[in-house]
Amino acid sequence: MAKTHQYRFCFGPWNFSEGADPYGPPTRPVQTFDWKLAQLKKLGFDAMMFHDDDAVPDIDGKTDAQIRKEAKELKKKLDGEGIAAEMVAPRLWFSPMTVDGAYTNNDPKCRAYAVERSLRCIDIARCLGTDLIVLWLAREGTYLREAKSARRSTELLVAALDKMLAHDPKIRLAIEPKPNEPMDHAYLPTIGHALAIAQLTRDPRRVGALVESAHAILAGLDPSDEMAFAMKFGKLWSLHLNDQNGLKFDQDKPFGSTNLRSAFNQVRVLEEGQYGRRGEYVCFDVHPFRPTKVEHWLAHLDNSRRTFLRLVEKVRTFDQAKASQLIADRDYQALDQLVIEHLLNG
């Protein structure tokens, strides 16, 4: 395992959340995009990920020419700061047109809106210099099994993916699975589902996955296993590292803040698979705790990166020869303690 490998880091403008939740108002003031961009390089990050309307606000009310013009202006701003655009994702869960789903909506007019919005997202990505489109299929599911046909919904998802792939021959689509929230049940809840549906598209080579730690935990799965599975197929194209306290709502806690052992194993899998050597970024989808003061607003991002880098050191200094001997002896109690003491040491 090469010890000189350097990771590149990324976050999105939404990771500076103002503290609002379903039970209370914001606890911090709104900051401008330029302020958020300035913090990125200051913290040692290399790229920013975008929703389409992060890049071009009020996208539905603008012409294609206006969208391209504003996206190109953003590209100049990013270049001036030495920041890359890691990906762009269509935000398909805010519009009144997507109340009952986007690509799988029962209304063909709503499905057409979702596809058209996605094609505009691809145009923005092209202007920003990235070939990666992330699809969080937030409302592709149902609250009632009888309300939609799961078989038909799978067909509609494939049709939408095919239209996106046809729109740009170089674009890659990374599906970000989540089992629930906002929908009761999602149609593509795991990485296995994402990679399976890729095989039904017109170009399976350009359909891959993004693993989010919390989403895997919400599915009752281990994030490191989901990452390893996607990497074996050569389809782990991005990450959202964070943490999660149990099977509840998506918490987006700082990486490693709840389960350090799980975080260690995520980093171990990334190291073993040489993640990042083909240009992939390590992205943190984390939010500050609601009580956080303005003067501590950046700590959750800085801490997540620091934890990741410390765990890289832990992975690279782990006594793998000793671990291999314990595995051969089937002495898993000793192996368990070897990992614990390694994490506790320093």
ZIUR-V838059 format. One record per pair of residues at least 12 apart in sequence whose C-alpha atoms are under 7 Angstrom apart, sorted by the first residue. I is the first residue (numbers start at 1). J is the second residue. If there is no record, write none. Layout:
I;J, I;J
//
This chain:
7;276, 7;282, 8;46, 8;281, 8;282, 9;45, 9;46, 9;47, 9;281, 9;282, 9;283, 10;45, 10;46, 10;47, 10;48, 10;49, 10;281, 10;282, 10;283, 10;284, 11;47, 11;48, 11;49, 11;283, 11;284, 11;285, 12;48, 12;49, 12;50, 13;36, 15;285, 15;286, 15;287, 16;287, 17;287, 17;288, 18;30, 19;290, 27;290, 28;294, 43;302, 46;83, 46;84, 47;83, 47;84, 47;85, 47;86, 48;84, 48;85, 48;86, 49;85, 49;86, 49;87, 49;88, 50;87, 50;88, 50;89, 51;88, 51;89, 51;90, 51;91, 52;88, 52;89, 52;90, 52;91, 52;121, 55;71, 55;74, 56;70, 56;71, 68;124, 68;127, 71;124, 71;127, 71;128, 72;127, 72;128, 75;128, 85;128, 85;129, 85;130, 86;130, 87;130, 87;132, 87;133, 87;134, 88;121, 88;125, 88;132, 88;133, 88;134, 89;121, 89;133, 89;134, 89;135, 90;117, 90;118, 90;121, 90;135, 92;114, 93;138, 93;139, 97;110, 98;110, 101;139, 101;140, 102;114, 102;139, 102;140, 103;115, 103;140, 103;156, 103;157, 103;160, 104;140, 104;153, 104;156, 104;157, 115;160, 119;164, 119;167, 131;170, 131;171, 131;172, 132;171, 132;172, 132;173, 133;172, 133;173, 133;174, 134;173, 134;174, 134;175, 134;176, 135;173, 135;174, 135;175, 135;176, 136;175, 136;176, 136;177, 138;182, 138;183, 139;182, 139;183, 140;186, 140;187, 141;183, 141;185, 141;186, 141;187, 142;183, 142;184, 142;185, 142;186, 143;183, 143;184, 143;185, 158;200, 158;201, 161;201, 162;201, 162;202, 172;206, 172;207, 173;206, 173;207, 173;208, 174;207, 174;208, 174;209, 174;210, 174;237, 175;194, 175;208, 175;209, 175;210, 176;209, 176;210, 176;211, 177;189, 177;190, 177;191, 177;194, 177;215, 178;190, 178;215, 179;215, 179;218, 179;219, 191;209, 191;226, 191;230, 194;209, 195;208, 208;235, 208;236, 208;237, 209;230, 209;235, 209;236, 209;237, 210;236, 210;237, 210;238, 210;239, 211;226, 211;227, 211;238, 211;239, 211;240, 212;239, 212;240, 212;241, 213;240, 213;241, 213;242, 213;243, 214;242, 214;243, 214;244, 214;250, 214;252, 217;244, 217;247, 218;247, 218;248, 223;266, 224;265, 224;266, 224;269, 228;269, 231;273, 237;280, 238;280, 238;281, 238;282, 239;282, 239;283, 240;283, 240;284, 240;285, 241;255, 241;283, 241;284, 241;285, 242;254, 242;255, 242;256, 242;284, 242;285, 242;286, 243;255, 243;256, 243;257, 243;258, 244;258, 245;258, 252;285, 252;286, 252;287, 253;286, 253;287, 254;286, 254;300, 254;304, 255;304, 256;307, 264;311, 267;311, 267;312, 268;315, 286;300, 286;301, 287;300, 288;300, 323;335
//
